[in-house]
């Protein structure tokens, strides 16, 4: 990987922590977000992954993103959640 200029790092939340055991903030912005997005905001401590990729050329980045766009429906389907979890409505669409 080093010869390609790549490095591997890991970060995230604990995959077995329970979101309903977490303390919530009473900040107005969080309350507004929770009202609008419901469980998407409430379960924010769940384990997740995202990847950052640096592309040196803007032209190459546009070409790569255009190729990636054809896969967006598939990636969305893989990342979607059920509106029900543990017998309750989550608010996830």
JOLINJO-V335587 format. One record per run of one state. SS is the DSSP state (~ for helix, > for strand, _ for the rest). FROM is the first residue (numbers start at 1). LEN is the number of residues. Records with the same first field share a line. If there is no record, write none. Layout:
BEGIN
SS = FROM-LEN  FROM-LEN
END
This chain:
BEGIN
_ = 1-1  5-14  22-6  38-1  43-15  70-2  80-4  86-2  90-4
~ = 2-3  19-3  28-10  39-4  58-12  72-8
> = 84-2  88-2
END
